[in-house]
Amino acid sequence: MNKFNLCYLAVALSLLPFSHAAFAEINPLTQELQRLKHQELAEDAEKALQKADKFLNPTASEPVPAEEIVVDDKLPKITKISVDTLGLPINVNFQSVIERYQGSNISSHQIFTISRVITDMLYQAGYVTSAVGLKSTDLSDGHLQFLVYWGEVDQYLVNQEQPTAFKDKAMLVVLPAFKHNVFNLHHLDQFIEMMNTSNKSVKVDVQPSDKEGKSNLNFVTQRSVWPTFQLGYNNSGTENNANGRNQATFSVRMGDVLGTNDEWNISTGYRFYRHHHNNNQINYSINYIQPLSFYTFNTKVSQSTYEREVKGNNGSYSSNGKTNTLNLKLSRLIFRDKESLFSLYGELEFKKRDNFIVNRKVLNRHENKMNVGLSYTTNLFSGKLYSELTYANGLNWFASDPLAYDRQSDKTLRVFSGNITWQKPTAILARLVNYQLRVGAQYSRYHLFSDNQFSLGDEYTVRGFKGGVISGENGAYLSQTLSLPFYPQKYAISQITPFIGFDIGQVRHKSDKPRETISGVATGIKTTIANRLSLSLSYAKPLKDVKHNKNKSVVYFNGSVSF
């Protein structure tokens, strides 16, 4: 903390001839980086819910035959029923059907029924090429034994042929070890998710093999050469049109560049200022995602820069700065079936911040931390739930500066945070509507510097505000949105979705500053045209405000076109 305070003491002394407002301009990137963080969290949740809609099926009850058991002493009495899975550990509970028939006199028809029910259970668990038969026809000892004949994967084909091209081979080599193993349909979902990139479309056909009990997987593959470009525009800035309210964004997304189901994204953002020679703010980022079996490696390099001409009591001066960030993330899919997805991840973040006033460096900080977390996606109450829990710990590597402190000394950053998004389609007056609930929270034992504080007050947390009007070490928010989608499919309009929402949030400070609460309402409309142009316009107003907020209402606009 001492080093940090000394830097800002030097800044304060150098700014004595200027106004207090000028001092607040030391690092205007804080708001931008917080907004980008909130945007990324919201987009991750949206992608997870889209994945859930595609791969997760509603929970089904176990199929238990409804026929009555007729007692007939002439039939063999079954004292024990067992299912031999040949030692393969599977998450299937056959106990319900076993308990129903065990201890009864059953007929050959009922034996067939039990076999069919066990097969259906295996199918629901994803073992769609496996079969069930009797292990022994001798029932003299009262033991009814079933045996699972596991269906296995024999060969991988690409467009009905053995893979020979480099990209075809590279596409397959990073897949989970599935060849010559037991086939499970839910593992196939993992294949489909990995192999479909922005430049490649893959469908998987399960075909019978020449070998008994085995199947071939035929990957029907189509590749495109051109990357996907996206041009966007938003008004996320906190000031007026002349001072950075509006921002243009541009991104290039490419997939399968290396042939290993890799994904690349290059993006930039530029804020517009009237006096752009002395005022600007630009963001850059490069993101590379590489799946490997049940792992995914994600690396991101980003830079945010700014330049300001700030007017003080005795004239104006220039300030500028930049923040460079490197993120290295490794995630592991732990469990996957037709109802849920569970992953663990670890991430290293290395950040360097530099600030200058009149070409004099007044801030030079290295901020490093490690994140570990888990994410869970599942079906819940006829809807889809995505949840994420993260623990962040500061690192002292590479001369890192402290990220937390108390009244006595610097402390190691230790922060717990979590996010939950639940979405459910329902009906109101016989009309389909979508309800979405989002909850976010953070807890820290120590004081935190601004970059790691919990910030509220933008289009991704509590609507009705811009720029994160309140922040603190601890906090939580709740956001609710009710949307009414229409699908006209006319005049190239794919979808129109009006919506209304209510948000509330609170932050608490480790200092003597009292807790702060804000809330707001929002209404707006989203539309998609020709599946290329996306527009969103909303009006939001604070219900519970804070004194220093100068906006009594805000308008959010976001538009993008892909080509």
C-alpha positions in Angstrom: 0.0 0.0 0.0 2.9 2.4 0.8 4.2 2.4 -2.8 0.7 2.9 -4.1 0.1 5.9 -1.8 3.4 7.5 -2.6 2.6 7.4 -6.3 -0.7 9.2 -5.7 0.9 11.6 -3.2 3.2 12.7 -5.9 0.3 13.1 -8.3 -1.6 15.1 -5.7 1.3 17.5 -5.1 1.8 18.0 -8.8 -1.8 18.9 -9.3 -2.1 21.6 -6.6 -2.5 24.3 -9.2 -5.4 22.4 -10.8 -8.9 21.6 -9.7 -10.1 18.6 -7.8 -12.0 17.5 -11.0 -8.7 17.2 -12.8 -7.4 14.8 -10.2 -10.3 12.5 -10.9 -9.0 12.0 -14.4 -5.9 10.0 -13.4 -7.2 6.7 -14.7 -10.4 6.9 -16.7 -9.8 3.3 -17.9 -11.2 1.9 -14.7 -14.8 2.4 -15.8 -14.1 1.0 -19.2 -12.4 -2.1 -17.9 -15.2 -2.8 -15.4 -17.8 -2.4 -18.2 -15.9 -4.8 -20.4 -15.7 -7.3 -17.5 -19.4 -7.1 -16.9 -20.1 -7.5 -20.7 -17.9 -10.6 -20.8 -19.7 -12.2 -17.8 -23.1 -11.5 -19.4 -21.9 -12.9 -22.8 -20.5 -16.1 -21.1 -23.8 -16.7 -19.4 -25.7 -16.2 -22.6 -23.4 -18.6 -24.5 -23.9 -21.2 -21.7 -27.7 -20.9 -21.9 -27.6 -21.3 -25.6 -25.5 -24.4 -25.2 -28.0 -25.7 -22.6 -30.9 -25.1 -25.1 -29.0 -27.1 -27.7 -27.6 -30.0 -25.7 -29.6 -30.4 -22.4 -32.9 -32.2 -22.4 -35.7 -31.8 -19.9 -35.4 -34.2 -17.0 -37.4 -37.4 -17.6 -38.5 -39.9 -15.0 -37.1 -43.4 -15.0 -39.1 -45.8 -17.2 -40.7 -48.3 -14.9 -43.3 -50.7 -16.4 -46.8 -50.0 -15.3 -48.2 -53.6 -15.7 -49.4 -55.4 -12.7 -47.5 -58.5 -11.5 -49.7 -61.5 -11.4 -48.8 -64.2 -8.9 -48.5 -67.6 -10.6 -46.8 -70.4 -8.7 -46.2 -72.3 -11.9 -43.8 -69.6 -13.0 -40.2 -69.5 -11.7 -39.7 -67.3 -8.6 -37.0 -64.7 -9.0 -35.1 -64.0 -5.8 -32.4 -61.9 -7.3 -32.0 -59.7 -10.4 -28.6 -58.3 -11.4 -27.2 -56.4 -14.4 -23.6 -57.2 -15.4 -22.0 -54.0 -17.0 -18.6 -55.8 -17.4 -17.0 -53.6 -14.9 -17.8 -50.3 -16.7 -18.7 -47.6 -14.2 -21.9 -45.9 -15.4 -24.2 -43.4 -13.8 -27.4 -45.5 -14.3 -29.5 -46.8 -11.4 -31.4 -50.0 -12.2 -32.7 -50.4 -8.6 -36.2 -49.2 -9.4 -36.9 -52.0 -11.9 -35.0 -54.6 -9.8 -37.1 -53.8 -6.7 -40.3 -54.1 -8.7 -39.7 -57.6 -9.9 -37.3 -59.1 -7.4 -39.1 -61.8 -5.3 -41.9 -62.4 -7.8 -42.9 -65.2 -10.1 -42.4 -63.7 -13.6 -43.1 -64.9 -17.1 -40.9 -64.8 -20.2 -42.9 -61.7 -21.4 -42.0 -59.9 -18.2 -38.4 -60.8 -18.6 -38.5 -59.2 -22.0 -40.2 -56.1 -20.5 -37.4 -55.9 -17.9 -34.8 -56.1 -20.7 -36.5 -53.4 -22.6 -36.7 -51.1 -19.6 -33.0 -51.6 -18.8 -32.2 -50.8 -22.5 -34.3 -47.6 -22.3 -32.3 -46.6 -19.2 -29.1 -47.1 -21.1 -30.4 -45.1 -24.0 -31.3 -42.2 -21.7 -27.8 -42.3 -20.3 -26.4 -42.0 -23.9 -25.5 -45.6 -24.6 -27.6 -45.7 -27.7 -25.6 -48.4 -29.6 -25.5 -50.8 -26.6 -27.9 -53.8 -26.1 -29.1 -55.9 -23.2 -29.5 -59.7 -23.1 -29.7 -62.6 -20.7 -26.4 -63.7 -19.3 -27.9 -67.1 -18.5 -31.2 -68.8 -19.3 -30.9 -71.1 -16.3 -33.3 -69.7 -13.6 -33.2 -72.7 -11.3 -31.4 -70.8 -8.6 -33.8 -67.9 -8.8 -31.1 -65.5 -10.1 -32.1 -63.5 -13.2 -29.0 -62.2 -14.8 -28.8 -59.5 -17.5 -25.6 -58.7 -19.5 -24.9 -55.4 -21.3 -23.4 -55.7 -24.7 -21.5 -52.5 -25.1 -21.5 -50.8 -28.4 -18.0 -49.4 -29.3 -16.6 -46.9 -31.8 -14.5 -48.5 -34.6 -13.4 -45.8 -37.0 -13.5 -42.1 -37.6 -14.5 -41.0 -41.2 -14.5 -37.6 -42.7 -17.2 -37.2 -45.4 -17.4 -41.0 -45.7 -13.6 -41.4 -46.2 -10.6 -42.1 -44.2 -9.0 -38.8 -43.1 -5.9 -38.0 -45.3 -5.8 -34.2 -45.4 -3.8 -32.4 -42.7 -6.7 -30.4 -41.3 -8.9 -33.5 -41.2 -6.3 -35.4 -39.2 -5.6 -32.4 -37.0 -9.3 -32.0 -36.4 -9.6 -35.5 -35.0 -6.4 -35.8 -33.0 -7.5 -33.2 -30.4 -10.8 -35.1 -29.7 -11.3 -37.1 -26.5 -10.1 -40.7 -26.6 -13.3 -42.2 -28.0 -12.0 -44.6 -30.7 -12.3 -48.3 -29.7 -14.1 -47.2 -26.5 -17.8 -47.5 -25.5 -20.0 -45.1 -27.5 -21.9 -42.5 -25.5 -24.1 -40.0 -27.2 -23.4 -37.3 -24.6 -19.7 -37.6 -25.4 -20.7 -37.0 -29.0 -22.2 -33.7 -27.9 -18.7 -32.7 -26.7 -17.4 -33.6 -30.2 -20.0 -31.4 -31.9 -19.3 -28.5 -29.6 -15.6 -28.7 -30.1 -15.6 -29.2 -33.9 -18.0 -26.5 -34.9 -16.1 -23.2 -35.3 -16.8 -20.0 -37.1 -15.2 -21.4 -40.2 -16.3 -25.0 -40.0 -19.6 -26.8 -39.7 -19.6 -30.4 -38.6 -22.4 -33.0 -38.2 -21.8 -36.5 -36.9 -23.5 -39.6 -38.4 -23.4 -42.8 -36.4 -23.0 -45.7 -38.9 -22.8 -49.4 -38.5 -19.3 -50.9 -38.8 -18.3 -54.2 -40.5 -17.3 -55.4 -37.1 -19.9 -56.8 -34.8 -21.0 -54.5 -31.9 -19.1 -51.5 -33.3 -20.0 -48.3 -35.1 -18.2 -45.7 -37.3 -18.5 -42.0 -36.7 -18.7 -40.1 -40.0 -17.9 -36.4 -39.6 -19.8 -34.5 -42.3 -17.6 -31.4 -42.6 -17.9 -28.2 -44.5 -15.3 -25.5 -44.3 -15.3 -21.8 -45.3 -12.3 -19.6 -46.1 -13.4 -16.2 -45.1 -13.4 -15.0 -41.5 -16.5 -13.4 -39.9 -16.3 -9.6 -39.6 -18.5 -7.6 -37.1 -18.8 -3.8 -37.0 -20.6 -2.4 -34.0 -21.6 0.9 -32.4 -22.8 1.7 -28.8 -23.3 4.7 -26.5 -21.8 3.1 -23.4 -19.8 6.2 -22.3 -20.7 8.2 -19.3 -20.1 11.7 -20.8 -21.9 13.5 -23.6 -21.5 13.0 -27.4 -18.4 15.3 -27.5 -16.6 13.5 -24.8 -16.6 9.8 -25.5 -20.2 8.6 -25.1 -20.2 6.8 -28.4 -17.9 4.0 -29.3 -17.3 2.0 -32.5 -16.1 -1.6 -32.3 -14.7 -4.0 -34.9 -13.9 -7.6 -34.6 -12.6 -10.5 -36.8 -13.4 -14.0 -35.9 -11.6 -17.0 -37.5 -11.8 -20.7 -36.8 -9.8 -23.7 -37.7 -6.8 -21.7 -38.7 -4.5 -24.5 -37.4 -6.9 -27.2 -38.2 -7.2 -28.2 -34.5 -10.7 -26.8 -33.9 -9.0 -23.6 -32.8 -10.8 -20.3 -32.5 -9.4 -16.8 -32.9 -10.9 -13.4 -32.2 -9.3 -10.0 -32.8 -11.3 -7.0 -31.6 -10.9 -3.3 -31.1 -13.0 -0.4 -29.7 -12.6 3.3 -30.4 -14.4 6.2 -28.5 -15.3 9.3 -30.3 -14.2 12.8 -29.0 -14.8 16.2 -30.5 -11.1 17.1 -29.9 -9.8 13.8 -30.9 -6.2 14.9 -31.3 -5.9 15.4 -27.6 -8.6 13.0 -26.4 -9.0 9.4 -27.3 -9.6 6.0 -25.8 -8.9 2.7 -27.7 -9.1 -1.0 -26.7 -7.4 -3.9 -28.4 -7.6 -7.6 -27.7 -6.5 -11.0 -29.3 -8.2 -14.2 -28.0 -7.1 -17.7 -28.9 -9.1 -20.8 -27.8 -7.8 -24.3 -28.2 -9.9 -27.4 -27.2 -8.0 -30.6 -26.4 -10.0 -33.6 -25.3 -12.0 -32.5 -22.3 -9.8 -29.5 -21.7 -10.0 -26.0 -23.2 -7.0 -23.6 -23.2 -7.9 -19.9 -23.6 -5.3 -17.1 -23.8 -6.2 -13.4 -24.2 -3.9 -10.4 -24.7 -5.5 -7.0 -24.4 -4.5 -3.4 -24.2 -6.5 -0.3 -23.3 -5.1 3.2 -23.8 -6.3 6.7 -23.2 -5.3 10.3 -23.7 -7.0 13.3 -22.1 -6.7 17.1 -22.2 -7.8 18.1 -18.7 -8.6 21.7 -17.9 -7.7 23.0 -14.4 -7.9 26.3 -12.6 -4.6 27.6 -14.1 -4.8 26.1 -17.6 -4.9 22.6 -19.1 -2.6 19.6 -19.1 -2.3 16.3 -20.8 -2.7 12.9 -19.2 -2.4 9.5 -20.7 -2.1 5.9 -19.7 -2.4 2.3 -20.8 -3.3 -1.0 -19.2 -1.8 -4.3 -20.7 -3.4 -7.6 -19.6 -2.5 -11.2 -20.3 -5.0 -13.9 -19.3 -4.1 -17.7 -19.4 -7.1 -20.0 -18.6 -7.4 -23.7 -18.6 -10.8 -25.4 -18.1 -11.7 -29.0 -17.7 -15.1 -30.6 -18.3 -15.7 -32.9 -15.3 -19.1 -34.2 -16.0 -21.6 -34.2 -18.9 -25.0 -35.9 -19.5 -28.3 -35.0 -21.0 -29.3 -32.9 -17.9 -26.1 -31.0 -16.8 -22.6 -29.8 -17.5 -20.0 -29.3 -14.8 -16.5 -27.7 -15.4 -13.6 -26.5 -13.3 -11.0 -23.9 -14.4 -7.9 -22.1 -13.3 -6.7 -18.8 -14.7 -3.6 -16.5 -14.3 -4.0 -12.8 -14.9 -1.0 -10.5 -15.4 -1.8 -6.8 -15.6 0.5 -3.7 -16.0 -0.8 -0.2 -15.6 1.0 3.0 -16.5 -0.2 6.6 -16.1 1.4 9.8 -17.2 0.7 13.4 -16.5 2.5 16.0 -18.7 4.7 13.1 -19.9 5.8 12.3 -16.3 5.1 8.8 -15.1 2.9 8.9 -12.0 1.8 5.3 -11.8 3.5 2.1 -12.6 1.8 -1.0 -11.2 2.0 -4.7 -11.8 -1.1 -6.5 -10.7 -1.1 -10.3 -10.9 -3.6 -12.8 -9.6 -4.9 -16.3 -9.9 -8.5 -17.3 -10.3 -9.9 -20.8 -9.7 -13.6 -21.5 -10.2 -16.3 -23.9 -11.3 -19.3 -23.5 -13.6 -22.5 -25.6 -13.6 -25.2 -25.6 -16.2 -28.4 -27.7 -15.7 -32.2 -27.9 -16.1 -34.1 -26.3 -13.2 -37.8 -25.8 -12.7 -38.5 -26.2 -16.5 -35.8 -23.7 -17.3 -32.0 -23.5 -17.7 -29.6 -22.5 -15.0 -26.0 -21.3 -15.4 -24.0 -20.7 -12.3 -20.3 -19.8 -11.7 -18.3 -19.5 -8.5 -14.8 -18.0 -8.5 -12.0 -17.5 -5.9 -9.3 -14.9 -6.8 -6.0 -14.8 -5.0 -3.3 -12.2 -5.5 0.2 -13.3 -6.7 3.5 -11.9 -5.7 5.2 -13.1 -8.9 7.3 -10.8 -11.1 7.4 -7.9 -8.6 3.6 -7.7 -8.4 2.2 -4.8 -6.4 -0.3 -5.5 -3.6 -4.0 -5.6 -4.6 -5.5 -5.3 -1.1 -4.8 -3.6 2.2 -6.2 -3.0 5.7 -5.5 -0.1 8.2 -2.1 -1.5 9.1 -0.5 -2.9 6.0 -0.7 -4.4 2.5 -2.6 -7.7 2.2 -2.9 -10.5 -0.4 -6.0 -10.2 -2.5 -8.6 -12.9 -1.6 -12.0 -12.4 -3.2 -15.0 -14.7 -3.6 -17.5 -14.0 -6.4 -20.4 -15.7 -8.0 -22.9 -15.3 -10.8 -26.2 -17.0 -11.5 -28.4 -16.8 -14.5 -31.7 -18.6 -14.8 -33.9 -18.4 -17.8 -37.4 -20.0 -18.3 -39.9 -19.8 -21.1 -43.5 -19.4 -19.8 -46.9 -18.2 -21.0 -48.9 -15.1 -20.1 -52.4 -14.9 -21.6 -51.5 -17.7 -24.0 -48.5 -15.8 -25.3 -44.9 -17.1 -25.0 -42.7 -15.0 -22.8 -39.1 -15.5 -21.5 -38.2 -14.7 -17.9 -34.5 -14.2 -17.0 -33.1 -13.8 -13.5 -29.5 -12.7 -13.0 -27.7 -12.5 -9.6 -24.1 -11.4 -9.0 -22.2 -11.1 -5.7 -18.6 -10.5 -4.4 -17.0 -10.8 -0.9 -13.6 -9.6 0.2 -12.1 -9.5 3.7 -9.8 -6.6 2.9 -9.9 -3.2 1.3 -9.5 -3.4 -2.5 -8.2 -1.0 -5.1 -10.6 0.2 -7.7 -9.9 -2.4 -10.4 -11.0 -5.3 -8.2 -13.9 -3.6 -6.4 -17.5 -4.7 -7.1 -19.0 -2.1 -9.4 -22.7 -1.5 -10.1 -24.6 0.7 -12.4 -24.6 -0.1 -16.1 -26.5 -2.1 -18.7 -25.1 -5.4 -17.5 -25.7 -5.0 -13.7 -28.2 -2.4 -12.5 -29.8 -0.5 -15.4 -30.7 3.2 -15.2 -27.0 4.2 -14.8 -23.8 4.4 -16.7 -20.2 4.0 -15.7 -20.5 2.1 -12.5 -21.9 4.8 -10.2 -21.1 2.8 -7.0 -18.4 0.4 -6.1 -17.1 -1.4 -3.0 -15.3 -4.4 -1.6 -18.5 -6.4 -1.1 -21.8 -6.3 -2.9 -24.6 -8.0 -4.7 -27.2 -7.3 -7.4 -30.4 -8.8 -8.8 -31.6 -8.3 -12.3 -34.9 -9.4 -13.7 -36.1 -9.2 -17.4 -39.3 -10.3 -19.0 -39.2 -10.4 -22.8 -41.8 -11.1 -25.4 -40.3 -12.5 -28.6 -41.9 -12.3 -32.0 -40.7 -14.1 -35.1 -42.3 -12.3 -38.1 -39.9 -13.8 -40.8 -41.1 -10.9 -43.0 -39.1 -8.1 -44.7 -35.9 -9.9 -43.6 -36.8 -9.4 -39.9 -35.9 -12.6 -38.1 -36.9 -11.6 -34.6 -38.4 -8.6 -32.6 -38.3 -8.8 -28.8 -39.7 -6.0 -26.6 -38.7 -6.3 -22.9 -39.0 -4.8 -19.5 -36.8 -5.2 -16.5 -36.1 -4.3 -12.8 -32.7 -4.3 -11.1 -31.5 -3.6 -7.6 -28.0 -3.8 -6.1 -26.0 -2.8 -3.0 -22.3 -2.4 -2.2 -20.6 -2.3 1.2 -17.3 -0.7 2.0 -14.6 -1.7 4.4 -14.1 1.9 5.3 -16.5 4.0 7.4 -18.4 5.0 4.3 -22.0 3.8 4.5 -23.4 1.1 2.3 -25.0 2.3 -1.0 -28.1 0.9 -2.7 -29.3 1.6 -6.2 -32.2 0.3 -8.3 -33.7 1.0 -11.7 -36.2 0.0 -14.3 -35.7 -0.5 -18.0 -37.8 -1.1 -21.1 -36.7 -1.5 -24.7 -36.6 -3.6 -27.8 -34.2 -5.9 -29.6 -34.3 -7.0 -33.2 -32.4 -9.2 -35.6 -32.6 -8.6 -39.3 -31.5 -11.1 -41.9 -29.5 -12.9 -39.1 -26.7 -10.3 -39.7 -27.9 -7.0 -38.2 -28.6 -6.9 -34.5 -30.1 -3.8 -32.8 -30.9 -3.0 -29.2 -32.4 0.2 -27.8 -33.6 0.7 -24.3 -34.6 3.5 -21.9 -33.8 3.1 -18.2 -34.5 5.2 -15.2 -33.2 5.1 -11.6 -35.7 4.3 -8.9 -33.2 4.6 -6.0 -30.4 6.9 -6.9 -27.1 8.2 -5.3 -26.4 11.9 -4.9 -23.4 12.1 -7.2 -25.2 10.6 -10.2 -25.9 13.3 -12.7 -28.1 11.2 -15.1 -31.8 11.1 -14.2 -32.4 8.6 -17.0 -30.2 6.9 -19.6 -30.6 5.4 -23.1 -28.7 2.3 -24.1 -28.0 1.7 -27.7 -26.1 -1.2 -29.2 -25.9 -2.3 -32.8 -23.8 -4.6 -34.9 -23.6 -6.0 -38.4 -21.9 -9.2 -39.3 -20.5 -10.1 -42.8 
